Amino acid sequence: MSSKPTATPAPLSGRMIVLGVTGSIAAFKAVDVTSRLVQAGATVEVVMTEAATKFIGPLTFRGITGREPYVDLWATASPHAEPHVVLGRSADLYLIVPASASTMARIAHGLADDFVSLTALAMRGPVLIAPAMDALMWSNAATRANVDLLRERGIEFLGPVEGRLASGEVGAGRLMEPAAIVDHVKARIGREHGDLAGARIAVTAGGTREPADPVRFVGNRSTGKMGHALAEAARDRGADVVLITSASLAAPGATEVVQVETAHEMLAALETHVADCDALVMAAAVADYRPSESLERKQKRGGLEHWTLDLERNPDLIASIEREGLIKVAFAAETEDVLRNAAHKLVAKGAHLMVANDVSAKDAGFAVDTNRVVILDRNGGCDELPLLSKYDCSHRILDRLAALLQDRAPL
Ligand SMILES: Cc1cc2nc3c(=O)[nH]c(=O)nc-3n(C[C@H](O)[C@H](O)[C@H](O)COP(=O)(O)O)c2cc1C
């Protein structure tokens, strides 16, 4: 059976996000956050404090969102008599970025004398705050107490992170990077609305590297793009994701990342993390063989005319991870007899789904952004997907996984 291509909607499409901007030197980064939210499909309404407008103009946000930011409480231009109430009732999420110490204090104490704090008070949905300030302001007892109070009330904090501050000093108080902030927004929207909310999913990615000496390894051509796309897509659908990866790619934000190198390290990480997972998606290209011996010192070029490596078999990771109720999705990277080999592996590895791909194709498999896969199941089902981006392909695989998880038990 072959499936028609269906485009995956952008992760925030159909979602309305209110973005609060306050008077911090990092206010210019809210422009990047806004642009990323819009590109992810969200409708963004911007509310600003008067102080924020000293750092960045409302016109910039209007240009990106196509909507007039709300700044002046007493302006009468809005079609709504009480815009804060309309925003509070209709927003899927309220994100304040950057949040100044002063605005956090006002929200903590229920003050509502500007658009940002007033909207916080009227908000029905989740509130996420990304603070930015000098390290001394962040560590000040008043700020600490306000942050504790806001956390107790269920407000989610994104950062701040350690790094270079406007003063030139290095410390805690730097705004979390805009891309990471948006990843957390996607994760939160997923947890509120996604079909994988409540599920914990382990995803493996990348080709393992099996050392021959301190500088050389036996590896393969997997880059980890498929596994990282799967982790991102699962996060966007609300799953709590642990990504066990040997790839050198940047990992998707708002996932738990465990970096490994060898098949044995990956197995150890799986044994630790799969214990509380509902599903395991094994997209990593685990080396079937490793050098029997890894030399302690670099093998010198002059020392040997021939260097023969003795290889021994690695454990079969997906077959050796067994747990009652765990749904297993395996991958088969093949260069010939793709379907026959994949069907055999589905049974041999005790997997629920087998995702097979022909890695000899130029536009699918290793190192490219697209993939063409066939999904085999235990009932003999065989779903041939067209060429898709790895992110879209991930969603089609996760559609099948979500259905299996739902059949298994309510999440
Ligand atoms: C140049 C400059 C930079 C500032 N940067 C920050 C900052 O990064 N974080 C912060 O909490 N306050 C910062 N402040 C102080 C706030 O702008 C000030 O407390 C203001 O009243 C905050 O108003 P708001 O919370 O209504 O936006 C800065 C002030 C100035 C003059």
The ligand as a MOL file (V3000), in Angstrom:
LIG
                    3D

  0  0  0     0  0            999 V3000
M  V30 BEGIN CTAB
M  V30 COUNTS 31 33 0 0 0
M  V30 BEGIN ATOM
M  V30 1 C 19.9900 50.6920 29.5780 0
M  V30 2 C 19.1120 49.9220 30.5000 0
M  V30 3 C 19.0970 48.5560 30.4350 0
M  V30 4 C 18.2890 47.8110 31.2860 0
M  V30 5 N 18.2890 46.4490 31.1960 0
M  V30 6 C 17.5280 45.7370 32.0430 0
M  V30 7 C 17.5200 44.3230 31.9720 0
M  V30 8 O 18.1870 43.7010 31.1340 0
M  V30 9 N 16.7280 43.6470 32.8330 0
M  V30 10 C 15.9630 44.2840 33.7680 0
M  V30 11 O 15.2810 43.6000 34.5350 0
M  V30 12 N 15.9420 45.6300 33.8410 0
M  V30 13 C 16.7020 46.3660 33.0120 0
M  V30 14 N 16.6770 47.7270 33.0830 0
M  V30 15 C 15.7890 48.3670 34.0400 0
M  V30 16 C 14.3590 48.3960 33.5320 0
M  V30 17 O 14.2980 48.9250 32.2220 0
M  V30 18 C 13.4870 49.2060 34.4760 0
M  V30 19 O 13.4150 48.5440 35.7260 0
M  V30 20 C 12.1140 49.4460 33.9270 0
M  V30 21 O 11.3640 50.1830 34.8580 0
M  V30 22 C 11.4080 48.1440 33.6390 0
M  V30 23 O 10.1110 48.4190 33.2210 0
M  V30 24 P 9.1080 47.3200 32.7510 0
M  V30 25 O 9.2750 46.1470 33.6420 0
M  V30 26 O 7.7780 47.9620 32.8800 0
M  V30 27 O 9.4100 47.0100 31.3330 0
M  V30 28 C 17.4760 48.4820 32.2350 0
M  V30 29 C 17.4780 49.8620 32.2730 0
M  V30 30 C 18.2850 50.5800 31.4350 0
M  V30 31 C 18.2700 52.0870 31.5170 0
M  V30 END ATOM
M  V30 BEGIN BOND
M  V30 1 1 1 2
M  V30 2 1 2 3
M  V30 3 2 2 30
M  V30 4 2 3 4
M  V30 5 1 4 5
M  V30 6 1 4 28
M  V30 7 2 5 6
M  V30 8 1 6 7
M  V30 9 1 6 13
M  V30 10 2 7 8
M  V30 11 1 7 9
M  V30 12 1 9 10
M  V30 13 2 10 11
M  V30 14 1 10 12
M  V30 15 2 12 13
M  V30 16 1 13 14
M  V30 17 1 14 15
M  V30 18 1 14 28
M  V30 19 1 15 16
M  V30 20 1 16 17
M  V30 21 1 16 18
M  V30 22 1 18 19
M  V30 23 1 18 20
M  V30 24 1 20 21
M  V30 25 1 20 22
M  V30 26 1 22 23
M  V30 27 1 23 24
M  V30 28 2 24 25
M  V30 29 1 24 26
M  V30 30 1 24 27
M  V30 31 2 28 29
M  V30 32 1 29 30
M  V30 33 1 30 31
M  V30 END BOND
M  V30 END CTAB
M  END
